[in-house]
């Protein structure tokens, strides 16, 4: 019984570590352009660099994005606008082409 619990625990930890490795981090990148469609909460962001995972997912047009309706979405838009206007660099956490965290440097 104890052996089964250990095996299940190891499998669970393996799944968590595989999930965590799917996220990519970009440090010290510039925001080049921000785009959106009128009446839509989705925003598209072009950075001075693009993660390999995003390039692989969409090789012809690797554009990163996020939704204003996701948790922290309005804050991400404010940080991106600040970085774009003031020419500040940011650190970005993404999964594929989806941004889920951004920090002003």
Backbone as CSV, one residue per row, in Angstrom:
resi,resn,N_x,N_y,N_z,CA_x,CA_y,CA_z,C_x,C_y,C_z
1,UNK,0.816,-1.193,0.000,0.000,0.000,0.000,0.863,1.263,0.000
2,UNK,1.905,1.280,0.837,2.795,2.432,0.905,3.519,2.620,-0.421
3,UNK,3.888,1.531,-1.069,4.570,1.602,-2.352,3.670,2.237,-3.411
4,UNK,2.387,1.894,-3.403,1.436,2.476,-4.361,1.299,3.974,-4.144
5,UNK,1.279,4.399,-2.885,1.170,5.826,-2.580,2.412,6.561,-3.069
6,UNK,3.576,5.969,-2.880,4.825,6.593,-3.341,4.843,6.708,-4.864
7,UNK,4.397,5.670,-5.538,4.368,5.696,-7.007,3.404,6.778,-7.492
8,UNK,2.227,6.848,-6.879,1.267,7.890,-7.250,1.819,9.287,-6.970
9,UNK,2.526,9.439,-5.855,3.120,10.731,-5.523,4.172,11.119,-6.564
10,UNK,5.002,10.166,-6.966,6.012,10.441,-7.987,5.385,10.799,-9.328
11,UNK,4.318,10.104,-9.698,3.610,10.428,-10.939,3.022,11.832,-10.881
12,UNK,2.443,12.184,-9.754,1.853,13.501,-9.571,2.918,14.591,-9.680
13,UNK,4.050,14.383,-9.017,5.149,15.350,-9.082,5.676,15.457,-10.513
14,UNK,5.764,14.339,-11.208,6.203,14.349,-12.600,5.264,15.146,-13.491
15,UNK,3.966,15.001,-13.264,3.001,15.765,-14.045,3.113,17.253,-13.766
16,UNK,3.296,17.630,-12.512,3.437,19.036,-12.160,4.695,19.640,-12.772
17,UNK,5.795,18.911,-12.746,7.028,19.450,-13.308,6.944,19.545,-14.825
18,UNK,6.251,18.623,-15.469,6.075,18.709,-16.925,5.215,19.900,-17.289
19,UNK,4.205,20.178,-16.471,3.341,21.309,-16.723,4.103,22.621,-16.532
20,UNK,4.932,22.693,-15.513,5.686,23.911,-15.237,6.711,24.189,-16.333
21,UNK,7.248,23.150,-16.945,8.251,23.366,-17.977,7.646,23.871,-19.284
22,UNK,6.326,23.853,-19.406,5.685,24.356,-20.613,5.672,25.879,-20.653
23,UNK,5.963,26.539,-19.535,5.989,27.987,-19.484,7.359,28.497,-19.889
24,UNK,7.346,29.620,-20.594,8.601,30.228,-21.003,8.716,31.607,-20.408
25,UNK,9.950,32.012,-20.157,10.226,33.318,-19.587,11.109,34.110,-20.544
26,UNK,10.772,35.368,-20.705,11.613,36.279,-21.489,11.982,37.436,-20.579
27,UNK,13.257,37.739,-20.493,13.721,38.826,-19.636,14.238,39.971,-20.475
28,UNK,13.963,41.182,-19.974,14.550,42.382,-20.552,14.203,42.577,-22.030
29,UNK,12.933,42.444,-22.373,12.494,42.638,-23.762,11.711,43.944,-23.888
30,UNK,11.699,44.508,-25.078,10.966,45.744,-25.351,9.607,45.426,-25.952
31,UNK,8.628,46.253,-25.618,7.314,46.173,-26.241,7.404,46.994,-27.522
32,UNK,7.172,46.361,-28.661,7.290,47.034,-29.950,5.948,47.596,-30.402
33,UNK,4.882,46.826,-30.187,3.558,47.238,-30.666,2.483,46.502,-29.877
34,UNK,1.356,47.159,-29.665,0.191,46.541,-29.032,-0.983,46.731,-29.982
35,UNK,-1.749,45.677,-30.197,-2.905,45.763,-31.079,-4.123,45.115,-30.467
36,UNK,-5.295,45.511,-30.938,-6.551,44.928,-30.498,-7.605,45.164,-31.568
37,UNK,-8.684,44.437,-31.475,-9.832,44.682,-32.342,-10.859,45.457,-31.540
38,UNK,-11.500,46.435,-32.171,-12.499,47.246,-31.488,-13.627,46.363,-30.955
39,UNK,-14.009,46.595,-29.718,-15.086,45.830,-29.119,-14.686,44.426,-28.697
40,UNK,-13.388,44.144,-28.635,-12.901,42.817,-28.265,-11.921,42.971,-27.109
41,UNK,-11.938,42.050,-26.173,-11.059,42.122,-25.001,-9.695,41.479,-25.241
42,UNK,-9.478,40.924,-26.427,-8.192,40.288,-26.729,-7.193,41.325,-27.223
43,UNK,-5.966,41.218,-26.733,-4.901,42.138,-27.139,-3.741,41.332,-27.702
44,UNK,-3.078,41.887,-28.689,-1.934,41.256,-29.331,-0.712,42.117,-29.071
45,UNK,0.407,41.469,-28.744,1.606,42.199,-28.348,2.803,41.684,-29.137
46,UNK,3.566,42.609,-29.683,4.811,42.282,-30.363,5.952,42.757,-29.475
47,UNK,6.889,41.852,-29.206,8.059,42.159,-28.386,9.303,42.142,-29.267
48,UNK,10.420,42.628,-28.701,11.689,42.611,-29.432,12.224,41.190,-29.598
49,UNK,11.674,40.238,-28.852,12.025,38.818,-28.975,10.752,37.999,-28.785
50,UNK,10.746,36.801,-29.343,9.584,35.913,-29.224,10.062,34.549,-28.742
51,UNK,9.359,33.954,-27.759,9.793,32.636,-27.281,9.671,31.560,-28.360
52,UNK,10.525,30.568,-28.290,10.533,29.485,-29.273,9.202,28.727,-29.306
53,UNK,8.583,28.566,-28.148,7.319,27.847,-28.068,6.234,28.559,-28.889
54,UNK,6.234,29.885,-28.866,5.265,30.656,-29.641,5.592,30.576,-31.135
55,UNK,6.882,30.640,-31.459,7.287,30.519,-32.868,6.895,29.163,-33.442
56,UNK,7.018,28.126,-32.620,6.659,26.781,-33.074,5.153,26.641,-33.244
57,UNK,4.379,27.294,-32.373,2.919,27.196,-32.446,2.353,27.935,-33.649
58,UNK,2.984,29.040,-34.030,2.494,29.838,-35.146,3.690,30.413,-35.909
59,UNK,4.359,29.604,-36.731,5.609,30.035,-37.366,5.460,31.213,-38.333
60,UNK,4.301,31.377,-38.949,4.143,32.458,-39.923,3.922,33.816,-39.267
61,UNK,3.307,33.838,-38.084,3.036,35.099,-37.403,3.050,34.886,-35.888
62,UNK,4.225,34.762,-35.289,4.291,34.486,-33.847,4.015,35.739,-33.014
63,UNK,2.743,35.998,-32.764,2.322,37.166,-31.990,1.832,36.697,-30.634
64,UNK,2.267,37.355,-29.587,1.842,37.012,-28.238,0.539,37.745,-27.941
65,UNK,-0.230,37.210,-27.007,-1.498,37.853,-26.702,-2.004,37.535,-25.314
66,UNK,-3.042,38.279,-24.912,-3.724,38.045,-23.644,-5.112,38.655,-23.755
67,UNK,-5.965,38.280,-22.823,-7.317,38.819,-22.785,-7.457,39.739,-21.588
68,UNK,-8.090,40.848,-21.807,-8.328,41.813,-20.738,-9.241,41.231,-19.659
69,UNK,-10.020,40.208,-20.020,-10.958,39.603,-19.064,-10.314,38.528,-18.190
70,UNK,-9.089,38.096,-18.509,-8.418,37.106,-17.661,-7.985,37.795,-16.368
71,UNK,-7.741,37.029,-15.306,-7.299,37.645,-14.053,-6.034,38.474,-14.260
72,UNK,-6.077,39.735,-13.867,-4.937,40.635,-14.033,-4.809,41.212,-15.427
73,UNK,-5.781,40.990,-16.290,-5.699,41.439,-17.677,-5.606,42.948,-17.836
74,UNK,-6.388,43.685,-17.075,-6.345,45.147,-17.157,-5.004,45.685,-16.649
75,UNK,-4.453,45.047,-15.624,-3.140,45.447,-15.112,-2.052,45.179,-16.146
76,UNK,-2.148,44.030,-16.834,-1.161,43.714,-17.874,-1.204,44.762,-18.983
77,UNK,-2.414,45.182,-19.365,-2.542,46.205,-20.396,-1.904,47.512,-19.934
78,UNK,-2.125,47.894,-18.676,-1.530,49.124,-18.147,0.000,49.040,-18.141
79,UNK,0.550,47.897,-17.733,2.003,47.726,-17.705,2.577,47.777,-19.121
80,UNK,1.911,47.103,-20.053,2.385,47.111,-21.441,2.331,48.508,-22.054
81,UNK,1.267,49.241,-21.780,1.159,50.604,-22.309,2.249,51.499,-21.709
82,UNK,2.498,51.347,-20.411,3.559,52.120,-19.752,4.912,51.808,-20.376
83,UNK,5.178,50.518,-20.582,6.453,50.108,-21.179,6.601,50.640,-22.607
84,UNK,5.524,50.609,-23.378,5.569,51.073,-24.768,5.803,52.575,-24.838
85,UNK,5.038,53.343,-24.083,5.124,54.807,-24.131,6.452,55.316,-23.581
86,UNK,6.916,54.705,-22.486,8.141,55.175,-21.831,9.394,54.424,-22.262
87,UNK,9.251,53.540,-23.242,10.380,52.754,-23.757,11.114,52.005,-22.641
88,UNK,10.318,51.375,-21.750,10.861,50.567,-20.663,10.838,49.110,-21.071
89,UNK,11.720,48.329,-20.511,11.765,46.894,-20.805,10.920,46.138,-19.790
90,UNK,10.525,44.917,-20.175,9.671,44.091,-19.325,10.210,42.668,-19.253
91,UNK,9.754,41.944,-18.235,9.957,40.505,-18.130,8.596,39.861,-18.359
92,UNK,8.558,38.812,-19.176,7.289,38.202,-19.578,7.304,36.712,-19.252
93,UNK,6.193,36.218,-18.697,5.964,34.792,-18.498,4.842,34.405,-19.451
94,UNK,5.063,33.372,-20.248,4.066,32.980,-21.240,3.997,31.467,-21.358
95,UNK,2.872,31.017,-21.858,2.680,29.618,-22.208,2.250,29.606,-23.660
96,UNK,3.127,29.142,-24.530,2.846,29.246,-25.966,2.898,30.706,-26.354
97,UNK,1.823,31.201,-26.940,1.738,32.616,-27.312,0.862,33.407,-26.345
98,UNK,0.458,32.779,-25.243,-0.420,33.437,-24.266,0.386,33.994,-23.094
99,UNK,0.257,35.275,-22.869,0.943,35.938,-21.761,0.108,35.754,-20.503
100,UNK,0.754,35.354,-19.400,0.003,35.272,-18.159,0.631,36.093,-17.032
101,UNK,1.851,36.576,-17.190,2.479,37.481,-16.224,3.402,38.424,-16.956
102,UNK,3.472,39.655,-16.461,4.391,40.629,-17.044,4.854,41.575,-15.946
103,UNK,6.132,41.909,-15.974,6.723,42.774,-14.957,7.502,43.894,-15.634
104,UNK,7.311,45.115,-15.147,8.051,46.271,-15.639,9.428,46.267,-15.028
105,UNK,10.445,46.506,-15.830,11.827,46.549,-15.322,12.197,47.957,-14.930
